[in-house]
Amino acid sequence: MSFVSSGALSTKRRHHPTSAVAYGMQELALGGLRAAPQRQLRQFAQQLKANAEVRIRPGPELKPGTRLLREWRGRTYEVLVLEAGFLCQGTCYRSLSALARKITGTAWSGPLFFGLKPHQSVTPRSCQIPGAVGKPAQDRDATE
């Protein structure tokens, strides 16, 4: 990439093309953004062009009074949606994710945990390293 190392760009601005090149390399190795985030970014760009303002939609909008049920490890949890949070077993939580974390003891997406967002299976993406094409990382380490 001669435009980055040629010195034509000042050192203050050099990180921008470097970041773009790094992102391009990562995209080639691991794959690009999925369709939904690409769509969202295009919508944000169009909104910015139209009125210099972007409205980021939060997750699914739940009306106050809605009740959510979730069974976890043999227990049923009932959650009441409030104006400013969620009520479960007498405790108010600011987000579904905080509540899901309390229930499970680990980080969870609240909308995913409560079934408000479809679970997207993660498809493994392979990253090819020069000189080790087709070998999984653990096999490559063992043979080198």
Secondary structure, DSSP 8 states (H G I E B T S, - for coil): -HHHHSS-S-TTTTHHHHHHHHHHHHHHHH----HHHHHHHHHHHHHHHHHS------SS---TT-EEEEEETTEEEEEEEETTEEEETTEEES-HHHHHHHHHSS---HHHHTTSS------------TT-TT--HHHHHHH-
